[in-house]
Structures are given as structure tokens and as C-alpha cells.
Amino acid sequence: MRTIFLLAIGIFVALIVYVRLAPNDADSVHVQAQVRGPGDYPSAGGFTAVRQITAAPADVLTVITQVAMDTDRTTVLDGTVEDGMITFVTRSKVVGFPDYTTVSILPAGADGLDNEGPLLMINARLRYGQSDMGVNKRRVLGWLSALGPLTVVVDQDTPST
């Protein structure tokens, strides 16, 4: 019985070490999410928000980068303000599970959308598992709240939570 218990603890510790030390593959996660119109789009293990911006795209990306970097356990994985797209990694407090959040600007008329001005898209998703228990949604909405008047919600027929 003691051997089984020690084996279980060893496996648990190995999983935690793997989660903390596994490299992030920027090529597979630093990608543009599916282009959508303004609104909120929950998904299993993630959350995407699209908002119309009221300031220059570079200004919005600069501010959201500052907001993201003020978020505990968050680092830049890839991208810059100049690229127009930045992917952040935010790790959970105890185990260190990584969540990826890609922030990008969609230009006016992007991929068939009839948006007259640029849109901010924030796509947050987990790396491991199937449910994030609402963590990504809370982070995205918190970041949007910190942007204040730099973004606006546009009333459209989109899924919203």
C-alpha cells in the first residue's frame, strides 16, 4: 500500500514539474483567432472578446500590453505592438498551468466583416484540460475594463455571456 501511495505522489510531482517546465510552442499558439464581429464568444476552456476601438491601434495595444504585464504571472510569449499581435502566457498560481491570450487588431473590413474601423480581438484559451472554470473570461473582461474608453461594445446579434 505504501508503495502505491509513493508511486502516486511521484507521478503527481512529475506532472507538476512537466506542466511548469514544458516549453511553449510560439508557432502553434501565436496565431490569429477566427475573425468575428464585435461581441463575446465563450468556448470550452477559453473566451474571445472583440471590441471596436476608439483610439489608434498602436495606442490600444500599448495600453493592453501594460495591463497584461501588470497581471500576476504573465509574460510575453511572442509578438510586439509593431506586429499588431501579441501572445501572452499567464500561469495559474499553484500548479502553473499556462493559459495563452492573443491580442490583435483587426483592420476595417477584415475578412468580410463590415466593421468601419479597427477591432480589438482578445482570444484567451487554456493549454491543458477542457475547462478553465471561467478564469480566461475573467482575465479578458478585466483587461477590457482596464482599457476604459479605448474600446466600446457594439450592439450586434452575437453570442454574449
Backbone as CSV, one residue per row, in Angstrom:
resi,resn,N_x,N_y,N_z,CA_x,CA_y,CA_z,C_x,C_y,C_z
1,MET,0.832,-1.194,0.000,0.000,0.000,0.000,0.874,1.255,0.000
2,ARG,1.916,1.203,0.800,2.827,2.353,0.880,3.493,2.601,-0.470
3,THR,3.847,1.560,-1.180,4.485,1.680,-2.496,3.550,2.349,-3.493
4,ILE,2.290,1.965,-3.465,1.310,2.569,-4.374,1.140,4.048,-4.054
5,PHE,1.086,4.378,-2.778,0.954,5.770,-2.360,2.158,6.596,-2.830
6,LEU,3.351,6.087,-2.613,4.565,6.797,-3.040,4.635,6.920,-4.556
7,LEU,4.204,5.886,-5.259,4.175,5.942,-6.722,3.196,7.021,-7.198
8,ALA,2.033,7.092,-6.562,1.033,8.108,-6.928,1.579,9.515,-6.682
9,ILE,2.237,9.712,-5.555,2.827,11.024,-5.262,3.917,11.348,-6.280
10,GLY,4.726,10.372,-6.633,5.782,10.578,-7.625,5.223,10.986,-8.980
11,ILE,4.153,10.333,-9.394,3.510,10.666,-10.676,2.937,12.079,-10.620
12,PHE,2.298,12.417,-9.504,1.728,13.753,-9.338,2.817,14.825,-9.427
13,VAL,3.905,14.629,-8.736,5.022,15.582,-8.755,5.604,15.683,-10.158
14,ALA,5.744,14.555,-10.839,6.278,14.565,-12.206,5.370,15.368,-13.137
15,LEU,4.057,15.238,-12.980,3.124,16.004,-13.809,3.238,17.498,-13.542
16,ILE,3.360,17.871,-12.285,3.500,19.291,-11.953,4.801,19.846,-12.538
17,VAL,5.875,19.091,-12.409,7.158,19.535,-12.973,7.045,19.670,-14.486
18,TYR,6.392,18.707,-15.139,6.229,18.780,-16.590,5.435,20.032,-16.984
19,VAL,4.319,20.285,-16.302,3.483,21.449,-16.620,4.288,22.737,-16.472
20,ARG,5.085,22.818,-15.437,5.882,24.031,-15.195,7.026,24.203,-16.178
21,LEU,7.635,23.100,-16.618,8.849,23.198,-17.430,8.645,22.938,-18.920
22,ALA,7.485,22.445,-19.318,7.247,22.163,-20.740,7.371,23.454,-21.541
23,PRO,8.108,23.405,-22.639,8.274,24.628,-23.441,6.963,25.031,-24.118
24,ASN,6.830,26.323,-24.343,5.680,26.849,-25.083,6.059,26.918,-26.556
25,ASP,5.199,26.415,-27.411,5.442,26.429,-28.850,4.780,27.672,-29.444
26,ALA,5.546,28.743,-29.544,5.001,30.014,-30.031,4.405,29.877,-31.428
27,ASP,4.998,29.045,-32.274,4.489,28.893,-33.639,3.056,28.354,-33.674
28,SER,2.699,27.549,-32.684,1.358,26.971,-32.715,0.328,27.808,-31.948
29,VAL,0.759,28.693,-31.056,-0.217,29.466,-30.281,-0.251,30.948,-30.629
30,HIS,0.793,31.454,-31.250,0.805,32.864,-31.641,0.193,32.978,-33.040
31,VAL,-1.121,32.773,-33.083,-1.866,32.770,-34.343,-3.140,33.582,-34.174
32,GLN,-3.608,34.117,-35.281,-4.851,34.883,-35.283,-6.036,33.953,-35.056
33,ALA,-6.892,34.312,-34.134,-8.116,33.542,-33.891,-9.083,33.749,-35.049
34,GLN,-10.121,32.936,-35.076,-11.153,33.090,-36.086,-11.703,34.510,-36.027
35,VAL,-11.728,35.176,-37.160,-12.192,36.560,-37.221,-13.701,36.596,-37.007
36,ARG,-14.121,37.451,-36.086,-15.537,37.583,-35.740,-15.855,39.051,-35.520
37,GLY,-17.128,39.361,-35.600,-17.567,40.717,-35.328,-17.576,41.005,-33.842
38,PRO,-17.847,42.252,-33.458,-17.854,42.622,-32.040,-18.791,41.747,-31.215
39,GLY,-18.312,41.358,-30.043,-19.112,40.543,-29.139,-18.235,39.678,-28.259
40,ASP,-18.886,38.833,-27.466,-18.214,37.900,-26.578,-18.486,36.484,-27.059
41,TYR,-17.463,35.659,-27.079,-17.564,34.309,-27.607,-16.938,33.307,-26.635
42,PRO,-17.749,32.741,-25.733,-17.217,31.720,-24.835,-17.013,30.412,-25.585
43,SER,-16.038,29.645,-25.141,-15.795,28.314,-25.698,-15.291,27.421,-24.580
44,ALA,-15.234,26.131,-24.842,-14.719,25.201,-23.835,-13.257,25.545,-23.558
45,GLY,-12.973,25.970,-22.355,-11.600,26.285,-21.981,-11.086,27.604,-22.494
46,GLY,-11.979,28.475,-22.943,-11.494,29.748,-23.456,-12.576,30.800,-23.546
47,PHE,-12.154,31.951,-24.038,-13.074,33.083,-24.170,-12.456,34.071,-25.153
48,THR,-13.250,34.539,-26.095,-12.800,35.548,-27.053,-13.721,36.755,-26.959
49,ALA,-13.128,37.934,-26.933,-13.888,39.179,-26.930,-13.389,40.040,-28.083
50,VAL,-14.321,40.644,-28.793,-13.989,41.546,-29.896,-14.684,42.870,-29.610
51,ARG,-13.900,43.948,-29.652,-14.440,45.277,-29.362,-13.971,46.272,-30.407
52,GLN,-14.827,47.242,-30.680,-14.444,48.360,-31.525,-13.532,49.253,-30.697
53,ILE,-12.474,49.768,-31.318,-11.565,50.630,-30.567,-11.820,52.089,-30.920
54,THR,-11.507,52.956,-29.963,-11.762,54.386,-30.132,-10.462,55.185,-30.172
55,ALA,-9.338,54.487,-30.241,-8.025,55.145,-30.286,-7.194,54.447,-31.361
56,ALA,-6.024,54.968,-31.616,-5.139,54.368,-32.608,-4.791,52.940,-32.184
57,PRO,-4.745,51.996,-33.137,-4.436,50.604,-32.800,-3.161,50.444,-31.971
58,ALA,-2.102,51.160,-32.317,-0.846,51.036,-31.564,-1.023,51.502,-30.119
59,ASP,-1.826,52.537,-29.916,-2.079,53.021,-28.554,-2.834,51.976,-27.732
60,VAL,-3.841,51.350,-28.348,-4.624,50.324,-27.656,-3.734,49.129,-27.307
61,LEU,-2.922,48.688,-28.257,-2.024,47.560,-27.985,-0.985,47.900,-26.917
62,THR,-0.507,49.129,-26.912,0.454,49.543,-25.889,-0.174,49.493,-24.503
63,VAL,-1.386,50.010,-24.384,-2.065,50.020,-23.087,-2.400,48.598,-22.641
64,ILE,-2.909,47.776,-23.548,-3.272,46.421,-23.127,-2.031,45.602,-22.777
65,THR,-0.902,45.904,-23.410,0.346,45.238,-23.031,0.737,45.617,-21.611
66,GLN,0.580,46.882,-21.272,0.878,47.320,-19.902,-0.058,46.642,-18.903
67,VAL,-1.334,46.548,-19.260,-2.312,45.899,-18.391,-1.952,44.418,-18.218
68,ALA,-1.630,43.762,-19.319,-1.271,42.343,-19.258,-0.034,42.120,-18.404
69,MET,0.967,42.970,-18.575,2.212,42.789,-17.829,2.029,43.100,-16.340
70,ASP,0.962,43.820,-15.991,0.642,44.056,-14.584,-0.154,42.893,-13.984
71,THR,-0.549,41.942,-14.826,-1.275,40.761,-14.360,-0.262,39.762,-13.797
72,ASP,-0.537,39.269,-12.605,0.381,38.315,-11.966,0.691,37.133,-12.882
73,ARG,1.939,36.708,-12.872,2.415,35.508,-13.561,2.183,35.543,-15.068
74,THR,2.232,36.736,-15.666,2.017,36.900,-17.099,3.288,37.389,-17.769
75,THR,3.632,36.756,-18.887,4.800,37.147,-19.683,4.411,37.179,-21.159
76,VAL,5.222,37.852,-21.958,5.015,37.865,-23.405,5.645,36.611,-23.989
77,LEU,4.886,35.885,-24.782,5.417,34.710,-25.476,5.972,35.105,-26.835
78,ASP,5.214,35.920,-27.574,5.635,36.315,-28.914,4.844,37.543,-29.340
79,GLY,5.401,38.290,-30.284,4.729,39.435,-30.863,5.094,40.743,-30.180
80,THR,4.759,41.827,-30.882,5.023,43.178,-30.380,3.878,44.089,-30.808
81,VAL,3.873,45.282,-30.254,2.891,46.284,-30.668,3.045,46.549,-32.165
82,GLU,4.278,46.632,-32.625,4.536,46.910,-34.045,4.004,45.789,-34.945
83,ASP,4.012,44.553,-34.456,3.478,43.420,-35.236,1.960,43.474,-35.333
84,GLY,1.328,44.152,-34.384,-0.134,44.205,-34.355,-0.762,42.995,-33.687
85,MET,0.064,42.111,-33.121,-0.441,40.924,-32.452,0.580,40.490,-31.395
86,ILE,0.070,40.213,-30.187,0.926,39.808,-29.073,0.254,38.629,-28.373
87,THR,1.049,37.612,-28.054,0.536,36.483,-27.288,1.213,36.465,-25.928
88,PHE,0.383,36.383,-24.888,0.852,36.349,-23.509,0.620,34.955,-22.930
89,VAL,1.440,34.582,-21.962,1.244,33.358,-21.192,0.984,33.780,-19.747
90,THR,-0.123,33.312,-19.191,-0.443,33.550,-17.792,-0.531,32.194,-17.117
91,ARG,0.233,32.029,-16.044,0.269,30.735,-15.349,-0.554,30.793,-14.069
92,SER,-1.227,29.667,-13.777,-2.003,29.574,-12.540,-1.064,29.627,-11.340
93,LYS,-1.626,30.032,-10.235,-0.809,30.304,-9.049,-0.173,29.049,-8.453
94,VAL,-0.915,27.989,-8.282,-0.405,26.830,-7.559,0.383,25.883,-8.455
95,VAL,-0.248,25.361,-9.488,0.393,24.351,-10.327,1.197,24.983,-11.460
96,GLY,0.787,26.141,-11.919,1.498,26.792,-13.017,0.958,26.431,-14.381
97,PHE,-0.312,26.020,-14.455,-0.912,25.726,-15.749,-0.858,26.967,-16.632
98,PRO,-0.404,26.846,-17.879,-0.344,28.016,-18.753,-1.663,28.241,-19.505
99,ASP,-2.056,29.485,-19.579,-3.147,29.926,-20.454,-2.535,30.899,-21.447
100,TYR,-2.992,30.845,-22.683,-2.486,31.729,-23.732,-3.541,32.773,-24.055
101,THR,-3.110,34.020,-24.183,-4.008,35.099,-24.563,-3.369,35.859,-25.721
102,THR,-4.018,35.806,-26.871,-3.521,36.516,-28.042,-4.377,37.755,-28.257
103,VAL,-3.701,38.892,-28.323,-4.354,40.180,-28.518,-3.960,40.668,-29.902
104,SER,-4.958,41.047,-30.705,-4.651,41.512,-32.055,-5.638,42.592,-32.482
105,ILE,-5.238,43.295,-33.512,-6.093,44.330,-34.105,-6.552,43.839,-35.474
106,LEU,-7.856,43.868,-35.686,-8.422,43.525,-36.993,-8.682,44.833,-37.733
107,PRO,-8.155,44.977,-38.927,-8.364,46.233,-39.657,-9.813,46.385,-40.117
108,ALA,-10.186,47.595,-40.499,-11.524,47.853,-41.031,-11.779,46.903,-42.199
109,GLY,-12.990,46.333,-42.237,-13.361,45.430,-43.319,-12.619,44.106,-43.299
110,ALA,-12.151,43.674,-42.159,-11.352,42.446,-42.061,-12.146,41.221,-42.480
111,ASP,-11.588,40.473,-43.405,-12.135,39.175,-43.827,-13.653,39.145,-43.940
112,GLY,-14.208,40.109,-44.644,-15.633,40.106,-44.895,-16.482,40.752,-43.826
113,LEU,-15.886,41.170,-42.725,-16.660,41.890,-41.723,-16.961,43.281,-42.261
114,ASP,-18.080,43.838,-41.854,-18.388,45.185,-42.324,-18.053,46.224,-41.258
115,ASN,-17.000,45.952,-40.480,-16.588,46.927,-39.471,-15.960,48.135,-40.153
116,GLU,-16.408,49.314,-39.745,-15.915,50.553,-40.353,-14.554,50.952,-39.808
117,GLY,-14.249,50.528,-38.609,-12.965,50.858,-38.004,-12.298,49.609,-37.476
118,PRO,-11.093,49.761,-36.958,-10.377,48.600,-36.432,-11.047,48.013,-35.197
119,LEU,-10.860,46.717,-35.030,-11.406,45.996,-33.881,-10.273,45.382,-33.070
120,LEU,-10.456,45.345,-31.759,-9.538,44.657,-30.868,-10.093,43.267,-30.613
121,MET,-9.267,42.243,-30.835,-9.670,40.866,-30.545,-8.753,40.313,-29.467
122,ILE,-9.360,39.792,-28.407,-8.604,39.139,-27.335,-9.095,37.702,-27.258
123,ASN,-8.204,36.762,-27.538,-8.541,35.341,-27.547,-7.727,34.629,-26.470
124,ALA,-8.412,34.195,-25.408,-7.750,33.504,-24.295,-8.176,32.046,-24.286
125,ARG,-7.202,31.157,-24.074,-7.507,29.726,-24.066,-6.492,28.976,-23.202
126,LEU,-6.928,27.819,-22.730,-6.053,27.017,-21.892,-5.165,26.117,-22.746
127,ARG,-4.124,25.587,-22.134,-3.255,24.637,-22.827,-3.605,23.212,-22.447
128,TYR,-3.868,22.976,-21.180,-4.153,21.631,-20.696,-5.578,21.557,-20.193
129,GLY,-6.221,20.422,-20.422,-7.552,20.185,-19.887,-8.652,20.651,-20.810
130,GLN,-9.857,20.702,-20.252,-11.016,21.067,-21.051,-11.830,22.200,-20.455
131,SER,-11.580,22.523,-19.199,-12.323,23.605,-18.562,-11.362,24.492,-17.771
132,ASP,-11.542,25.781,-17.925,-10.700,26.722,-17.174,-11.467,27.352,-16.020
133,MET,-12.708,26.885,-15.782,-13.564,27.371,-14.704,-13.769,28.887,-14.762
134,GLY,-13.796,29.451,-15.959,-14.077,30.873,-16.140,-12.892,31.800,-15.951
135,VAL,-11.704,31.253,-15.737,-10.516,32.079,-15.487,-10.195,32.962,-16.686
136,ASN,-10.228,32.406,-17.886,-9.881,33.194,-19.071,-10.885,34.321,-19.310
137,LYS,-12.157,34.034,-19.119,-13.181,35.070,-19.286,-12.956,36.211,-18.301
138,ARG,-12.714,35.877,-17.038,-12.495,36.927,-16.029,-11.271,37.767,-16.381
139,ARG,-10.198,37.124,-16.861,-8.989,37.874,-17.216,-9.267,38.807,-18.381
140,VAL,-9.901,38.294,-19.427,-10.179,39.121,-20.610,-11.078,40.297,-20.256
141,LEU,-12.140,40.043,-19.523,-13.043,41.135,-19.156,-12.354,42.138,-18.232
142,GLY,-11.460,41.662,-17.388,-10.681,42.574,-16.543,-9.761,43.454,-17.369
143,TRP,-9.101,42.856,-18.354,-8.225,43.649,-19.223,-9.034,44.680,-19.993
144,LEU,-10.200,44.275,-20.502,-11.045,45.221,-21.237,-11.511,46.350,-20.328
145,SER,-11.864,46.020,-19.108,-12.289,47.044,-18.153,-11.170,48.056,-17.908
146,ALA,-9.933,47.563,-17.844,-8.789,48.448,-17.613,-8.531,49.364,-18.813
147,LEU,-8.991,48.960,-19.994,-8.816,49.807,-21.176,-9.747,51.012,-21.147
148,GLY,-10.827,50.905,-20.382,-11.758,52.022,-20.257,-12.306,52.484,-21.588
149,PRO,-12.227,53.778,-21.868,-12.851,54.334,-23.073,-12.085,54.046,-24.370
150,LEU,-11.013,53.248,-24.313,-10.292,52.924,-25.551,-11.029,51.886,-26.392
151,THR,-12.052,51.257,-25.790,-12.869,50.295,-26.530,-14.332,50.555,-26.229
152,VAL,-15.188,50.115,-27.125,-16.628,50.218,-26.913,-17.270,48.915,-27.333
153,VAL,-18.371,48.589,-26.662,-19.149,47.421,-27.027,-20.137,47.864,-28.091
154,VAL,-20.192,47.134,-29.177,-21.119,47.438,-30.255,-22.278,46.467,-30.167
155,ASP,-23.508,46.973,-30.155,-24.679,46.096,-30.103,-24.824,45.393,-31.436
156,GLN,-24.654,44.059,-31.395,-24.867,43.229,-32.564,-25.446,41.920,-32.105
157,ASP,-25.958,41.160,-33.030,-26.512,39.845,-32.681,-25.370,38.838,-32.602
158,THR,-24.673,38.847,-31.491,-23.595,37.901,-31.278,-23.807,37.206,-29.950
159,PRO,-23.293,35.991,-29.827,-23.425,35.317,-28.538,-22.709,36.112,-27.472
160,SER,-23.357,36.359,-26.384,-22.748,37.139,-25.304,-23.039,36.448,-23.990
161,THR,-22.066,36.558,-23.077,-22.288,35.959,-21.773,-22.136,36.993,-20.696
